[in-house]
Amino acid sequence: MSAAMTHIDFHTNVPDKLPFTCRLIRKAANEGWQVVVFCTDADEQARLDQALWTFSEHDFLPHVAAEDPLAAVTPVILTCREDQPLPHNRLLINLSTLSPTHFARFERLIEVVSTDADETDAGRQRFAYYRQRGYPLKHHPRSANEQPVQ
């Protein structure tokens, strides 16, 4: 019997990706999910690391970089490298404009797409790529007055 295909959710029209991603991570962690976040580059990874420490006075979300010795026992992993070994395979959050080459090993993938025109175009290309390969897809467009993920 073959493994189930990765379920993919697209959250589009996200005005500020880092606070949105912090809320996604908090929600997933509260539900007991292990999370890997694939960042565009080291700068974005550093900004997300900082945001996870400061976005909420009431929440602590243990997280480390994928190369950290504690990665295997930490529920949230941050990386921007495709070649980095990853200890978790439950939930991948993609902030990059590229489709991570290792996404299919995860149970679930969440694509976060900002309001930037280039990111939107890249998001459409990734959506088409996944759809052509038969992955189960859901689209969650954000509206301007929509409340953020809790």
For each residue, the residues with C-beta under 8 A, 3 or more apart:
1:
2:
3:
4: 107
5: 104 134 135 136
6: 103 104 105 106 107 108 109 135
7: 107 108 109 135 136 138
8: 103 108 109 110 111 130 135 136 137 138
9: 108 109 110 111 137 138 139 140
10: 110 111 113 123 127 137 138 139 140
11: 14 20 24 110 111 112 113 140 142
12: 113 120 123 139 140 141 142
13: 113 114 115 120 141 142 143
14: 11 17 20 112 113 114 115 142
15: 114 115 142 144
16: 19 20 114
17: 14 20 21 95 112 114
18: 21 22 47 48 51 55
19: 16 22 23 51 55 148
20: 11 14 16 17 23 24 112 148 149
21: 17 18 24 25 37 48 51 93 95 112
22: 18 19 25 26 48 51 52 55 56 61
23: 19 20 26 27 55 148 149 150
24: 11 20 21 27 28 93 110 112 149
25: 21 22 28 29 35 37 52 61 63 76 93
26: 22 23 29 30 56 59 61
27: 23 24 30 31 149 150
28: 24 25 31 33 35 91
29: 25 26 32 33 35 61 75 76
30: 26 27
31: 27 28
32: 29
33: 28 29 75 90 91
34: 75 76 77 87 88 90 91
35: 25 28 29 75 76 77 88 90 91 92 93
36: 66 76 77 78 79 86 88 91 92 93 106
37: 21 25 48 76 77 78 79 92 93 95
38: 79 80 92 93 94 95 96 100
39: 42 44 45 48 78 79 80 95 96
40: 44 80 95 96 97
41: 44 45 80
42: 39 45 46 80
43: 46 47
44: 39 40 41 47 48 80 95
45: 39 41 42 48 49 65 78 79 80
46: 42 43 49 50
47: 18 43 44 50 51
48: 18 21 22 37 39 44 45 51 52 78 95
49: 45 46 52 53 63 65 78
50: 46 47 53 54
51: 18 19 21 22 47 48 54 55
52: 22 25 48 49 55 61 63 76
53: 49 50
54: 50 51
55: 18 19 22 23 51 52 59
56: 22 26 59
57:
58:
59: 26 55 56
60:
61: 22 25 26 29 52 75 76
62: 74 75 76
63: 25 49 52 74 75 76 77 78
64: 68 70 71 74 76 77 78
65: 45 49 68 71 77 78 79
66: 36 71 77 78 79 81 84 85 86 87
67: 71 79 84
68: 64 65 71 74
69:
70: 64 73 74
71: 64 65 66 67 68 74 77 86 87
72: 87
73: 70
74: 62 63 64 68 70 71 77
75: 29 33 34 35 61 62 63 88
76: 25 29 34 35 36 37 52 61 62 63 64
77: 34 35 36 37 63 64 65 66 71 74 86 87 88
78: 36 37 39 45 48 49 63 64 65 66
79: 36 37 38 39 45 65 66 67 84 86
80: 38 39 40 41 42 44 45 96
81: 66 84
82: 100 101 102
83:
84: 66 67 79 81
85: 66
86: 36 66 71 77 79 89 102
87: 34 66 71 72 77
88: 34 35 36 75 77 91
89: 86 105 106 107
90: 33 34 35 106 107 108
91: 28 33 34 35 36 88 106 107 108 109 110
92: 35 36 37 38 100 102 103 106 108 109 110
93: 21 24 25 35 36 37 38 109 110 112
94: 38 99 100 103 109 110 111 112
95: 17 21 37 38 39 40 44 48 112
96: 38 39 40 80 100
97: 40 118 119 122 123
98: 122 126
99: 94 103 126 129 130
100: 38 82 92 94 96 103
101: 82
102: 82 86 92 105 106
103: 6 8 92 94 99 100 106 109
104: 5 6
105: 6 89 102
106: 6 36 89 90 91 92 102 103 109
107: 4 6 7 89 90 91
108: 6 7 8 9 90 91 92
109: 6 7 8 9 91 92 93 94 103 106
110: 8 9 10 11 24 91 92 93 94
111: 8 9 10 11 94 123 126 127
112: 11 14 17 20 21 24 93 94 95
113: 10 11 12 13 14 119 120 122 123
114: 13 14 15 16 17 119 120
115: 13 14 15 119 120
116: 119 120
117: 120 121
118: 97 121 122
119: 97 113 114 115 116 122 123
120: 12 13 113 114 115 116 117 123 124
121: 117 118 124 125
122: 97 98 113 118 119 125 126
123: 10 12 97 111 113 119 120 126 127
124: 120 121 127 128
125: 121 122 128 129
126: 98 99 111 122 123 129 130
127: 10 111 123 124 130 131 137 139
128: 124 125 131 132
129: 99 125 126 132 133
130: 8 99 126 127 133 135 137
131: 127 128 134 135 137
132: 128 129
133: 129 130
134: 5 131
135: 5 6 7 8 130 131
136: 5 7 8
137: 8 9 10 127 130 131
138: 7 8 9 10
139: 9 10 12 127
140: 9 10 11 12
141: 12 13
142: 11 12 13 14 15 146
143: 13 146
144: 15
145:
146: 142 143
147: 150
148: 19 20 23
149: 20 23 24 27
150: 23 27 147
